[in-house]
Amino acid sequence: MRTPRRIAVVAHQRKNLGGGLDELRRRITGKDVEELLWFEVPKSRKAPKKVRKAIDAGVDLLIVWGGDGMVQRSLDVLAAEKGGSKIPVAIMPAGTGNLLAGNLGIPTDLEKAVDIAFHGERRSLDLGRLGGEHFAVMAGVGFDGAMIKDADGALKDRLGKLAYVWTGIRHVNGEAAHAKIKVDGADWFDDEASCVLIGNVGTITGGIRAFDDAVPDDGWLDVGVATAQGALQWARALGTMAVGRSDNSPFVRMTRAQRVDVKLDSKLEYELDGGARAKTRKFTASVVPAAIKVCVPPRSKS
């Protein structure tokens, strides 16, 4: 694999890792780089415009600095824009939530993350698509969506990962909504659900191993429904996830699909890769196979 020569960095200014963006620039320019495009943004929603500039410039590598929100918005553009899916993405996990990086084995060590960017394997990954946006980790509605919404913004800036714990405690006694779910056109679930999750990887918010069999390049999305209500049932469900398989819990149902149709009897917040979105009563999620390429640690040779 030849060393990438034309590189673009799209970075969230408020996120930090190692020696920060100054160290990132030093490490990149220490390689045999011909051109470096540098974009900093104050919020993740400002990233798409910069990613499009990188695509138009025909870069060999896109480095994304930030958390799952930055990564999601960047991958969404790459998957949608002509030629974008051919550009490999290197993730610098500088956010509060770095779920995609963690699931792919990308460490929160700047030197190692940069080394993976230049010398790692280029792995094709699936994405999910919901509401016109792509997601790489998961989409959730109900308990999960409400928790993410309350944890977003200033609270997450102050408390970091503890924001999810704090808001999760507040929502365990929330009412469940009636959900009707179809998987690949077949009726699958018709009952009260406190949370519906659609995952592309195994580990989700809080380090929970929710989808034990999830693989991000198998052409499928994993689907989970939690029926737990109240602190006691949630404690039992999460306890089962901590020590065994999620689908061993009596409060969890699991399957997989290429298309998932969800109808709720009331509007609830949903989230994509840890970012809160508007309330919705129904949505469809589908898999987009091999949608993007991500730089990951090279597989060990046995």
Disulfide bonds with the S-S distance in Angstrom:
none
